[in-house]
Amino acid sequence: MLTLNELSSGWTIDNQTQLRKEFVFKSYLKTISFVNAIAWEANAQNHHPDLEVSFGKCVVKITTHDNGNTLSEKDFSLAKAIDRLQS
């Protein structure tokens, strides 16, 4: 299983149940473009994060809902794919 050390900086584990990271952008459109890219990746992986979107910021929270809201390999895999969207 992937670990937090294998993800980009900024990811944290909240309450041992979810991965969380805040992404900051210079404009609303860049934020929404990022959200749309996450949506495509999440759909491809059939693993959908919770997103909090505001002007210039997107907070991503990932947990495995169908596993009792615990962390699983799917969470780390999606986080790693989201990291690649930023590079």
Short mmCIF file of the C-alpha atoms (twelve columns), coordinates in Angstrom:
data_MODEL
# 
_entry.id   MODEL 
# 
loop_
_atom_site.group_PDB 
_atom_site.id 
_atom_site.type_symbol 
_atom_site.label_atom_id 
_atom_site.label_alt_id 
_atom_site.label_comp_id 
_atom_site.label_asym_id 
_atom_site.label_seq_id 
_atom_site.Cartn_x 
_atom_site.Cartn_y 
_atom_site.Cartn_z 
_atom_site.pdbx_PDB_model_num 
ATOM 1  C CA . MET A 1  0.000   0.000  0.000   1 
ATOM 2  C CA . LEU A 2  1.183   3.513  -0.767  1 
ATOM 3  C CA . THR A 3  2.019   5.758  2.151   1 
ATOM 4  C CA . LEU A 4  1.813   9.456  2.900   1 
ATOM 5  C CA . ASN A 5  5.541   9.730  2.175   1 
ATOM 6  C CA . GLU A 6  4.908   8.743  -1.450  1 
ATOM 7  C CA . LEU A 7  2.544   11.675 -2.033  1 
ATOM 8  C CA . SER A 8  3.481   15.299 -2.647  1 
ATOM 9  C CA . SER A 9  3.845   17.584 0.342   1 
ATOM 10 C CA . GLY A 10 0.703   18.966 1.887   1 
ATOM 11 C CA . TRP A 11 -1.296  15.772 2.175   1 
ATOM 12 C CA . THR A 12 -2.376  14.940 5.724   1 
ATOM 13 C CA . ILE A 13 -4.337  12.144 7.331   1 
ATOM 14 C CA . ASP A 14 -7.312  13.370 9.357   1 
ATOM 15 C CA . ASN A 15 -8.589  11.141 12.161  1 
ATOM 16 C CA . GLN A 16 -7.002  8.087  10.507  1 
ATOM 17 C CA . THR A 17 -10.008 8.090  8.142   1 
ATOM 18 C CA . GLN A 18 -9.255  10.429 5.249   1 
ATOM 19 C CA . LEU A 19 -6.532  12.027 3.173   1 
ATOM 20 C CA . ARG A 20 -6.763  15.824 2.931   1 
ATOM 21 C CA . LYS A 21 -4.960  18.490 0.956   1 
ATOM 22 C CA . GLU A 22 -5.612  22.133 0.122   1 
ATOM 23 C CA . PHE A 23 -4.663  23.313 -3.361  1 
ATOM 24 C CA . VAL A 24 -4.315  27.052 -4.049  1 
ATOM 25 C CA . PHE A 25 -4.676  28.734 -7.447  1 
ATOM 26 C CA . LYS A 26 -4.369  32.264 -8.824  1 
ATOM 27 C CA . SER A 27 -7.857  32.402 -10.313 1 
ATOM 28 C CA . TYR A 28 -11.300 30.895 -10.120 1 
ATOM 29 C CA . LEU A 29 -11.034 29.408 -13.618 1 
ATOM 30 C CA . LYS A 30 -7.780  27.621 -12.758 1 
ATOM 31 C CA . THR A 31 -9.477  26.207 -9.672  1 
ATOM 32 C CA . ILE A 32 -12.446 24.974 -11.688 1 
ATOM 33 C CA . SER A 33 -10.167 23.476 -14.352 1 
ATOM 34 C CA . PHE A 34 -8.406  21.532 -11.601 1 
ATOM 35 C CA . VAL A 35 -11.750 20.382 -10.158 1 
ATOM 36 C CA . ASN A 36 -12.846 19.182 -13.595 1 
ATOM 37 C CA . ALA A 37 -9.580  17.275 -14.037 1 
ATOM 38 C CA . ILE A 38 -10.125 15.625 -10.648 1 
ATOM 39 C CA . ALA A 39 -13.671 14.709 -11.698 1 
ATOM 40 C CA . TRP A 40 -12.399 12.930 -14.828 1 
ATOM 41 C CA . GLU A 41 -9.732  11.031 -12.884 1 
ATOM 42 C CA . ALA A 42 -12.125 10.130 -10.056 1 
ATOM 43 C CA . ASN A 43 -14.667 8.832  -12.535 1 
ATOM 44 C CA . ALA A 44 -12.006 6.775  -14.322 1 
ATOM 45 C CA . GLN A 45 -10.990 5.207  -10.994 1 
ATOM 46 C CA . ASN A 46 -14.600 4.958  -9.767  1 
ATOM 47 C CA . HIS A 47 -13.472 6.567  -6.527  1 
ATOM 48 C CA . HIS A 48 -14.934 9.993  -5.790  1 
ATOM 49 C CA . PRO A 49 -13.424 12.485 -3.327  1 
ATOM 50 C CA . ASP A 50 -15.208 15.217 -1.425  1 
ATOM 51 C CA . LEU A 51 -14.268 18.643 -2.789  1 
ATOM 52 C CA . GLU A 52 -14.647 22.064 -1.189  1 
ATOM 53 C CA . VAL A 53 -14.329 24.706 -3.897  1 
ATOM 54 C CA . SER A 54 -13.942 28.456 -3.488  1 
ATOM 55 C CA . PHE A 55 -12.209 31.256 -5.349  1 
ATOM 56 C CA . GLY A 56 -8.602  30.174 -5.791  1 
ATOM 57 C CA . LYS A 57 -8.830  27.142 -3.521  1 
ATOM 58 C CA . CYS A 58 -9.896  23.506 -3.615  1 
ATOM 59 C CA . VAL A 59 -9.771  21.251 -0.562  1 
ATOM 60 C CA . VAL A 60 -9.682  17.558 -1.475  1 
ATOM 61 C CA . LYS A 61 -10.781 14.927 1.033   1 
ATOM 62 C CA . ILE A 62 -10.484 11.263 0.129   1 
ATOM 63 C CA . THR A 63 -11.808 8.276  2.064   1 
ATOM 64 C CA . THR A 64 -13.265 4.912  1.141   1 
ATOM 65 C CA . HIS A 65 -16.964 5.312  1.889   1 
ATOM 66 C CA . ASP A 66 -17.857 1.720  1.006   1 
ATOM 67 C CA . ASN A 67 -15.237 0.481  3.491   1 
ATOM 68 C CA . GLY A 68 -16.671 2.279  6.522   1 
ATOM 69 C CA . ASN A 69 -14.992 5.634  5.795   1 
ATOM 70 C CA . THR A 70 -11.513 4.253  6.323   1 
ATOM 71 C CA . LEU A 71 -8.316  4.657  4.338   1 
ATOM 72 C CA . SER A 72 -7.570  2.139  1.626   1 
ATOM 73 C CA . GLU A 73 -5.203  1.668  -1.288  1 
ATOM 74 C CA . LYS A 74 -7.820  3.361  -3.505  1 
ATOM 75 C CA . ASP A 75 -7.434  6.600  -1.529  1 
ATOM 76 C CA . PHE A 76 -3.685  6.750  -1.953  1 
ATOM 77 C CA . SER A 77 -3.942  5.817  -5.629  1 
ATOM 78 C CA . LEU A 78 -6.383  8.670  -6.292  1 
ATOM 79 C CA . ALA A 79 -4.230  11.122 -4.301  1 
ATOM 80 C CA . LYS A 80 -1.192  10.132 -6.369  1 
ATOM 81 C CA . ALA A 81 -3.175  10.703 -9.588  1 
ATOM 82 C CA . ILE A 82 -4.301  14.106 -8.296  1 
ATOM 83 C CA . ASP A 83 -0.657  14.953 -7.593  1 
ATOM 84 C CA . ARG A 84 0.130   14.220 -11.251 1 
ATOM 85 C CA . LEU A 85 -2.551  16.735 -12.315 1 
ATOM 86 C CA . GLN A 86 -0.498  19.455 -10.614 1 
ATOM 87 C CA . SER A 87 2.772   18.627 -12.363 1 
# 
